[in-house]
Amino acid sequence: MGNQAHRPALILVKHGQPAIVPDVPRSLWALSDEGRASASRLAGKLARFHPQFLFASPEPKAHDTAAAMGEVLNLAVRTDQDLAEHRADRNPFVSPAEIEALIERALRDPDHLVMGEEAGAVARARFATAMERVAAAGEGTKVVVAHGRIISLWLSAELGFDPVPFWRRLGFTSGAVLSEHDGTFEIIDA
């Protein structure tokens, strides 16, 4: 990916750091100030790929990440409901170690309801439908701002890799820049 003229077809971005409020459903968490700043930094790094489209999950932390990126990239945000995270609003707020273990199980066993309100395979199918709409939007590089679990579920199925190490690596405000030629990707952090 050293070629600055290379224009990937797709960049998948995990939203910035949310302002965590345990009593508020996760899907309603807002983007933190640091999340907003890191979104602008990441957009500056992704500008070399000349993105032409910017899509986002409707969840505030993802949509606001995309909005901050759009200001830098001079792109309007297109919201798609199906880009939302693997639904887990009713999952109890537990320790970081407990949620990490649940997420690992959910990623590795997507056919069963391990956490939340939908099985990983159902979430992945929903996200895949949105990605078909993204692909049909036109020619040019597309940036999709979504969530770690759903990106990991979808991309690991598309490219055939273990989703857990990828999920662990894809930090807040980082993007997987996919090569359209060979199914590889590079992760760029804010």
Secondary structure, DSSP 8 states (H G I E B T S, - for coil): ---TT---SEEEEE---B---TTS-GGG--B-HHHHHHHHHHHHHHGGG---EEEE-SSHHHHHHHHHHHHHHT--EEE-GGGS----TTS----HHHHHHHHHHHHH-TTS--SSSS-HHHHHHHHHHHHHHHHTT-SS-EEEEE-HHHHHHHHHHHHT--HHHHHHH--TTEEEEE-TTTS-EEEEE-
